Amino acid sequence: MYSLTLPTYNNPEYLKLCVDSILQNSYYKTHQLCIHINGYNQKSIDYLKNLNNKNIIYTISDNNIGLPKATNICIKNTIFDKIIFIADDLYFPINWDYNLHQWEIELNNKFPDYVHLISYKYCEPYKGSFLPPCEAGTDINNFDESKFNEHLKKYSVHDIQDWLSNSLYPKNILLKCPIQEDFEYNLSDIDYTLTVLKYFKDNNIKYLLFCAKDVCVYHFGSIASKKSLQRHVPDFTIVPKFENKWNMTVDSAYHKVLDPECKRSNKLVKDMLNDKLKIPKISTYISTWNPLFWNSTLEQTIRQALLFSDEIVIVNSEHSSDGTQNFLESLRLEYPDIIKLYTFKEDFRNGWNTVTEKKSFALSKCTGDWCILQDDDEMIHEKYVEYIKMLPIICPDTIAFRFNTIHFYRSFDHYQTKEGWYPQKVYMIKNGKGIKHGLVGTDPDNHILLTGEPVDSLPNPLIINTPITSYHYGWANRNDSVLLMKKYEQEIQWHGKDYWKMKNHKFPFKFEDPSKLAEFKDTHPKYMIPTIEQEKRFNTKRIKEFTE
């Protein structure tokens, strides 16, 4: 994917935090890290050596050779066509690279004749930052990732801000226009930006300086640069040297060169977004049967879907006898312009075919440009709302998106990892002719068909994996009697009554191997939290009974 250049100076603790965040939080796992240790530091060397990661290359200089020279050494070791400049005092949040890559795809599609320099945004703990200050910690000892993530949710992903030099560059540009080594730290970033702009203009190259607001990293505050400057006598010749080289003041460089360039690029991108941000309409469709009896999460599912849906199509079974229809009618009164209700008469003699027929019926009633499947016992976390809204915009040629699935099992704190519990499936698909649900083998859950063929068989970029996750609560915190009936209904439809007799299930019984359960450490969707709190007093007892 990307080669990341990382000069570091006497900063082993922050280097570890930075590299660990990239290794753990990147959506794509093939990035290359090219690190140069400025001035021999044994702790940094030991840390990188112990990682023993084939995607990490590091070089060492005995003395501090400065930021530009160290970066040029890193560039020589890169293997990918796109290079990102980073620093050792940064923390990268989850899926930072996914957002960046989607913007890269979109800009390449819309402006194929332009060179794109895509900048990511800094979030900092003090005033003067490009974003309002984030109280997530002033140093590595008090940094709180959860506060950083909460801070990011407050800002719209459409908010295109000023240019920063920490950017994604095409490698061929860096080779033709190498980083200048006139300034060791101060002003080295703006010096190189001006150098690149001059190269573009001298060679009549069209370009965009674009800052992607939804690619934001935490910046602790130029720690390496401050350490370097503290070890040297202040150099009062830097600013005059810059002014003599560029025939302008530093202030003029920012306000008379970079600002106008940013505004020009931002206008082009905003015009592009406005063309596309005739925002696609999103429909969520849900089919259900006796969800109140089965203790399904239907109400929570609907309320979570309201966060990202322009329309919610709900198809209830005519055989429902638990008061579901009355409940749905009352809920529709709250959202008459969004919730659309239908009924469907299943023929249970058709087994799982009737499930796919009902889902296809629900899908056919959707009027949105895009349709999202949700069963009556699953829901999508509010942290993915902006992702969902942006996907049709930044991936206009895609037909379907896969979401991940977490299957909670006997507890809201544990989920299944056993083979057979699908880890992802197509949840979101572009509305159009030929789209319906269908069986592949005997499995009705995982397959949306397009002109009779599974959408899953489409190549990238017609179908794209996303970091969005659907939370499946169908097997979480139910009493044994309900679970036993649910298991019975499932197995006789999948395998027939003889299979049920062969399994010789008894009440109560162990449903799955507890060793295949993983602990859930994230947060639940907000409309699910009251339910979880209400049932929390039963959790300890049920987990104990299950694992003994």
C-alpha positions in Angstrom: 0.0 0.0 0.0 2.0 3.0 1.3 5.6 3.6 2.4 5.8 5.7 5.5 9.0 7.7 6.2 9.7 8.2 9.9 12.8 10.1 11.1 13.2 9.8 14.9 15.6 11.5 17.3 16.1 10.4 20.9 12.4 9.6 21.3 12.0 5.9 22.0 8.8 6.0 24.0 6.9 8.1 21.4 8.4 6.1 18.6 7.0 2.9 20.1 3.5 4.5 20.5 3.6 5.8 17.0 4.7 2.5 15.3 2.4 0.4 17.5 -0.6 2.5 16.5 0.2 2.1 12.8 0.7 -1.7 13.2 -2.4 -2.1 15.2 -4.8 0.4 13.8 -4.1 0.3 10.0 -6.9 -1.2 7.9 -4.4 -2.4 5.4 -1.6 -4.5 6.8 1.0 -4.2 4.1 2.3 -0.7 4.7 6.1 -0.3 4.8 7.8 1.7 7.5 11.1 3.3 6.7 12.6 4.6 9.9 15.9 6.6 10.4 17.3 6.8 13.9 18.9 10.2 14.1 21.7 9.9 16.6 22.4 6.5 18.0 19.6 5.5 20.5 19.8 1.9 21.9 16.2 1.8 23.2 14.9 2.7 19.8 17.1 0.2 18.1 16.2 -2.6 20.6 12.5 -1.9 20.1 12.6 -2.1 16.3 14.9 -5.1 16.4 12.5 -7.0 18.8 9.6 -6.3 16.5 11.3 -8.3 13.8 8.7 -7.1 11.3 9.6 -7.6 7.6 7.7 -4.5 6.7 9.9 -2.3 8.8 13.3 -1.0 7.6 15.5 1.1 9.8 18.8 2.9 9.3 21.0 4.7 11.9 23.3 7.7 11.9 25.7 8.3 14.9 24.9 12.0 14.9 21.7 14.0 14.4 21.8 14.8 10.7 18.6 16.7 10.6 15.1 16.1 9.4 15.5 16.5 5.6 18.6 14.3 5.3 17.0 11.6 7.4 13.9 11.7 5.4 15.8 11.4 2.1 17.5 8.3 3.5 14.1 6.9 4.3 12.8 7.7 0.8 15.7 5.7 -0.8 14.5 2.6 1.1 10.8 2.8 0.1 9.2 0.2 -2.1 5.7 1.6 -2.8 4.6 4.2 -5.3 3.0 6.4 -2.7 5.0 7.8 0.3 3.6 9.4 3.4 5.7 11.7 5.7 5.1 11.1 9.4 6.8 12.0 12.7 7.5 10.0 15.8 5.2 12.1 18.0 2.0 11.1 16.2 -0.7 8.6 17.1 -2.7 7.0 14.3 -6.4 6.1 15.1 -8.1 3.0 13.8 -8.7 2.8 10.0 -6.8 6.1 9.3 -5.5 4.6 6.1 -8.8 3.4 4.9 -10.1 6.9 4.8 -7.0 8.2 3.1 -7.1 5.5 0.4 -10.8 6.2 -0.4 -10.0 9.9 -0.9 -7.1 8.8 -3.2 -9.4 6.7 -5.3 -12.0 9.4 -5.5 -9.5 12.1 -6.5 -7.9 9.8 -9.1 -11.3 9.1 -10.6 -12.4 12.7 -10.7 -9.0 14.4 -11.5 -7.0 11.8 -13.4 -4.7 14.5 -15.0 -3.7 16.0 -11.7 -1.0 15.2 -9.2 -2.6 14.8 -5.7 -0.8 15.7 -2.5 -3.2 14.6 0.2 -2.6 15.9 3.6 -3.8 14.4 6.9 -4.9 16.6 9.8 -3.3 17.1 13.2 -5.3 17.1 16.4 -3.4 18.6 19.3 -3.8 19.1 23.1 -3.4 22.9 23.1 -4.7 26.0 21.5 -3.3 27.0 18.2 -4.0 23.6 16.7 -5.8 23.5 13.3 -8.6 21.8 15.2 -10.1 23.0 18.5 -7.8 21.6 21.3 -8.4 18.0 22.2 -8.1 17.1 25.9 -6.8 13.6 25.3 -3.4 14.1 27.0 -0.4 16.3 26.8 2.1 13.5 26.7 2.5 9.8 26.4 1.8 9.2 30.1 -1.7 10.7 30.2 -2.8 10.1 26.6 -6.4 8.7 26.4 -7.3 7.2 23.0 -11.0 7.1 23.8 -11.1 10.9 24.3 -9.3 11.4 21.0 -11.9 9.3 19.2 -14.7 11.1 20.8 -13.1 14.4 19.8 -13.0 13.3 16.2 -16.7 12.6 16.0 -17.5 16.3 16.6 -16.2 17.4 13.2 -17.8 16.8 9.8 -15.8 14.8 7.3 -16.9 17.3 4.6 -15.0 20.1 6.4 -12.0 20.6 4.2 -9.3 22.6 6.0 -5.9 24.1 5.5 -2.9 22.4 3.9 -0.2 20.7 6.0 3.1 19.4 4.7 2.6 16.0 6.3 1.2 14.4 3.2 0.9 11.5 0.8 3.3 12.2 -2.1 3.8 10.2 -5.4 7.2 8.6 -5.2 8.1 9.7 -8.7 7.6 13.4 -7.7 10.0 12.9 -4.7 12.6 11.4 -6.9 12.4 14.1 -9.5 12.2 16.8 -6.8 14.1 15.7 -3.8 13.8 17.2 -0.4 16.0 20.2 0.1 18.5 20.0 3.0 18.9 23.8 3.6 17.0 23.7 6.9 17.5 21.0 9.6 14.2 21.3 11.3 12.5 24.8 11.4 11.0 25.8 8.1 12.0 22.5 6.4 8.4 21.6 5.8 7.3 24.8 4.1 10.6 25.0 2.2 9.9 21.7 0.6 6.3 22.5 -0.1 7.4 25.6 -2.0 10.0 23.6 -3.8 7.4 21.1 -5.0 5.0 23.9 -6.1 7.8 25.5 -8.1 8.6 22.2 -9.7 4.9 21.8 -10.7 4.7 25.2 -12.2 8.0 25.0 -14.0 6.9 21.8 -15.6 3.3 22.7 -16.3 2.0 20.0 -14.0 -1.6 20.3 -12.7 -1.9 19.6 -9.0 -4.2 19.6 -6.0 -3.3 20.3 -2.4 -6.0 18.5 -0.5 -6.4 18.1 3.2 -8.7 15.2 4.1 -10.4 16.2 7.3 -11.5 12.6 8.2 -7.8 11.5 8.2 -6.7 12.9 11.5 -3.9 11.9 13.8 -3.0 12.9 17.3 0.1 15.2 17.6 1.9 15.6 20.9 3.7 18.7 19.8 6.9 18.6 17.8 8.7 16.7 20.5 11.7 15.6 18.4 12.2 19.0 17.0 12.1 20.6 20.4 14.7 18.2 21.7 16.9 18.8 18.8 16.7 22.6 19.1 17.4 22.5 22.9 20.8 20.9 22.1 21.9 23.6 19.8 22.6 27.3 20.1 19.6 29.2 18.5 20.2 29.8 14.9 19.0 33.4 14.1 20.0 33.0 10.5 17.2 30.6 9.6 14.5 33.1 8.8 16.8 35.5 6.8 18.1 32.5 5.0 14.5 31.4 4.1 13.6 35.0 3.0 16.7 35.3 0.9 16.0 31.9 -0.8 12.3 32.6 -1.6 12.4 36.4 -1.8 9.4 36.6 0.6 8.8 36.5 4.3 7.6 33.3 6.1 4.2 35.0 6.7 3.9 35.8 3.0 4.8 32.2 2.1 1.8 31.0 4.1 -0.7 33.7 3.3 0.2 34.7 -0.3 1.2 31.3 -1.6 -0.1 28.3 0.4 -3.4 29.8 1.4 -4.5 30.7 -2.2 -3.3 27.3 -3.5 -5.3 25.6 -0.8 -8.4 27.6 -1.6 -8.0 26.8 -5.3 -7.7 23.1 -4.7 -10.4 23.1 -2.1 -12.8 24.8 -4.5 -12.2 22.1 -7.1 -12.8 19.3 -4.6 -15.8 20.9 -3.0 -17.3 21.4 -6.5 -16.7 17.8 -7.1 -18.3 16.8 -3.8 -21.3 19.1 -4.5 -21.8 17.3 -7.8 -21.9 14.0 -5.9 -23.5 15.3 -2.7 -26.9 15.3 -4.1 -26.7 12.9 -1.2 -27.7 9.4 -2.2 -30.8 8.2 -0.4 -30.2 5.2 1.9 -32.9 2.6 2.7 -32.6 0.0 5.4 -34.8 -3.1 5.1 -35.7 -5.5 7.9 -37.8 -8.6 7.9 -39.2 -10.1 11.1 -41.4 -12.8 12.6 -42.5 -12.8 16.3 -39.5 -10.7 17.4 -41.1 -9.9 20.8 -41.5 -13.6 21.5 -37.9 -14.3 20.5 -36.5 -11.4 22.5 -35.0 -9.9 19.4 -33.6 -6.3 19.4 -36.1 -5.0 16.8 -36.7 -1.6 18.4 -33.0 -1.0 19.0 -32.3 -2.1 15.4 -34.7 0.4 14.0 -33.6 3.3 16.2 -29.9 2.7 15.3 -30.9 2.5 11.6 -32.7 5.9 11.9 -29.3 7.4 12.5 -28.2 6.8 8.8 -31.4 5.9 6.9 -33.7 8.0 4.8 -36.1 5.2 4.7 -36.7 2.0 6.8 -38.7 -0.8 5.2 -40.0 -3.3 7.7 -41.7 -6.5 6.5 -43.5 -8.4 9.3 -44.8 -11.9 8.9 -48.6 -12.4 8.7 -48.0 -15.3 11.1 -46.7 -13.0 13.8 -48.8 -13.4 16.9 -46.8 -11.6 19.6 -48.1 -8.1 19.2 -45.3 -7.0 16.8 -47.7 -5.4 14.3 -49.2 -3.1 17.0 -45.7 -2.2 18.2 -44.6 -1.3 14.7 -47.7 0.8 14.0 -47.0 2.8 17.1 -43.3 3.3 16.1 -44.3 4.4 12.7 -46.3 7.2 14.2 -43.0 8.7 15.5 -41.4 8.6 12.0 -44.2 8.5 9.4 -42.0 9.8 6.6 -39.3 7.2 7.2 -40.8 3.9 8.4 -42.7 1.9 5.8 -44.6 -1.2 7.0 -45.6 -4.3 4.9 -46.7 -7.8 5.7 -45.7 -11.1 4.1 -47.3 -14.5 4.2 -44.6 -17.1 4.4 -45.1 -20.7 3.3 -43.1 -22.5 5.9 -43.1 -25.7 3.8 -40.5 -24.0 1.7 -38.0 -24.0 4.6 -35.3 -21.4 4.2 -36.6 -20.4 0.7 -39.4 -18.5 2.5 -36.7 -16.4 4.4 -35.0 -15.4 1.2 -38.4 -14.6 -0.4 -39.4 -12.3 2.4 -36.0 -10.5 2.3 -36.4 -10.1 -1.5 -39.8 -8.7 -0.9 -38.5 -6.2 1.6 -35.6 -5.2 -0.8 -38.1 -4.7 -3.6 -40.0 -2.1 -1.5 -36.9 0.1 -1.0 -36.8 3.3 -2.9 -33.4 4.5 -1.9 -30.3 4.6 -4.1 -28.6 2.2 -1.7 -30.1 -0.5 0.5 -28.7 -1.9 3.8 -29.8 -5.2 5.1 -30.5 -5.6 8.9 -32.0 -8.6 10.6 -34.2 -7.9 13.6 -31.5 -8.9 16.0 -28.6 -6.9 14.7 -27.6 -3.3 14.5 -24.8 -0.9 13.4 -22.9 1.3 15.8 -23.4 5.1 15.6 -19.6 5.5 15.1 -20.1 4.2 11.5 -22.8 6.7 10.5 -20.4 9.0 8.6 -18.7 6.0 7.0 -22.0 4.8 5.6 -23.1 8.2 4.3 -19.7 8.7 2.6 -19.3 5.3 0.9 -21.6 6.0 -2.1 -19.9 9.3 -2.6 -16.3 8.3 -2.5 -16.9 4.9 -4.2 -19.4 5.7 -7.0 -18.5 2.8 -9.2 -18.9 0.2 -6.5 -22.0 -2.1 -6.4 -21.8 -3.6 -2.9 -20.0 -3.2 0.4 -19.1 -5.9 2.9 -19.5 -5.1 6.6 -17.9 -7.1 9.4 -20.1 -9.1 11.8 -19.7 -9.6 15.5 -21.9 -12.5 16.9 -22.5 -12.0 20.6 -23.0 -15.3 22.4 -24.7 -15.9 25.7 -23.3 -12.6 26.9 -22.9 -9.0 25.8 -19.2 -9.3 26.7 -18.3 -12.3 24.5 -18.6 -13.1 20.8 -18.1 -16.1 18.5 -14.9 -16.8 16.6 -15.8 -20.4 15.6 -15.7 -21.3 12.0 -19.2 -21.2 10.5 -20.2 -17.9 12.1 -19.6 -15.6 9.2 -17.1 -12.8 10.0 -18.4 -10.5 7.2 -21.0 -10.4 4.5 -22.6 -8.0 2.0 -24.9 -5.7 3.9 -25.0 -2.6 1.6 -25.9 -2.8 -2.1 -26.8 -0.3 -4.9 -30.5 -0.5 -5.7 -31.4 -1.6 -9.2 -32.8 -4.3 -11.4 -31.9 -7.9 -10.8 -31.1 -7.6 -7.1 -32.7 -10.1 -4.8 -31.9 -12.6 -2.0 -31.3 -16.2 -2.7 -29.9 -19.4 -1.3 -26.4 -20.6 -2.0 -26.4 -24.2 -0.9 -28.7 -24.1 2.2 -27.5 -20.7 3.6 -30.0 -17.8 3.3 -28.1 -15.4 5.5 -25.0 -14.4 3.5 -26.1 -14.0 -0.1 -27.6 -11.2 -2.1 -27.9 -12.1 -5.8 -27.5 -9.9 -8.8 -29.1 -11.4 -12.0 -29.0 -14.8 -10.3 -25.3 -14.8 -9.2 -24.0 -14.1 -5.7 -22.8 -10.5 -5.3 -19.9 -11.9 -3.3 -18.4 -13.2 -6.5 -17.9 -9.7 -7.9 -14.3 -8.4 -8.2 -12.9 -5.4 -6.5 -13.8 -2.5 -6.9 -17.4 -3.6 -7.7 -17.5 -5.0 -4.2 -15.4 -3.5 -1.4 -14.6 -4.6 2.2 -15.2 -1.9 4.8 -14.4 -1.5 8.5 -18.1 -1.0 9.3 -19.3 -3.7 11.7 -22.8 -5.0 12.3 -23.5 -6.3 15.9 -25.5 -9.5 16.0 -27.3 -10.1 19.3 -29.5 -13.0 18.2 -27.7 -15.4 20.6 -26.9 -13.0 23.4 -28.3 -13.2 26.9 -31.5 -15.2 26.2 -32.9 -17.7 28.7 -32.3 -21.4 28.0 -35.9 -22.1 27.0 -35.9 -19.4 24.3 -32.5 -20.5 23.0 -33.7 -24.1 22.9 -36.7 -23.2 20.8 -34.6 -21.0 18.6 -32.1 -23.8 18.0 -35.0 -26.2 17.3 -36.5 -23.9 14.7 -33.1 -23.4 13.1 -32.0 -27.0 12.9 -35.3 -28.4 11.6 -35.3 -25.8 8.8 -31.6 -26.4 7.9 -31.5 -30.2 8.5 -34.9 -31.6 9.2 -36.5 -33.1 12.3 -34.4 -36.3 12.1 -31.2 -34.2 12.6 -32.7 -32.7 15.8 -33.5 -36.1 17.2 -30.0 -37.3 16.3 -28.4 -34.5 18.2 -30.4 -35.5 21.3 -30.4 -32.0 22.7 -31.4 -31.7 26.4 -32.6 -28.8 28.5 -30.5 -26.9 29.4 -27.5 -27.7 27.1 -24.2 -26.2 26.0 -24.6 -24.5 22.7 -21.0 -24.0 21.5 -17.4 -24.5 22.6 -16.6 -21.7 25.1 -13.0 -21.8 24.0 -14.1 -20.2 20.7 -15.4 -17.1 22.4 -13.5 -13.9 22.5 -13.9 -11.0 24.9 -15.6 -7.9 23.6 -13.8 -4.8 24.7 -15.4 -2.1 22.6 -18.6 -0.1 23.2 -22.1 -1.2 22.2 -24.5 0.8 20.1 -26.2 3.6 22.2 -29.7 2.2 21.8 -28.6 -1.2 23.0 -27.0 0.1 26.2 -30.2 0.4 28.3 -31.1 -3.2 27.5 -27.6 -4.4 28.4 -27.7 -2.5 31.7 -31.1 -4.0 32.5 -29.8 -7.5 32.0 -26.3 -7.1 33.4 -27.3 -8.6 36.7 -27.9 -11.9 34.9 -24.6 -12.0 33.0 -22.3 -13.3 35.7 -24.6 -16.2 36.5 -25.1 -17.2 32.8 -21.4 -17.0 31.9 -20.6 -19.1 35.0 -23.2 -21.8 34.1 -22.0 -21.8 30.5 -18.3 -22.2 31.2 -18.4 -24.7 34.0 
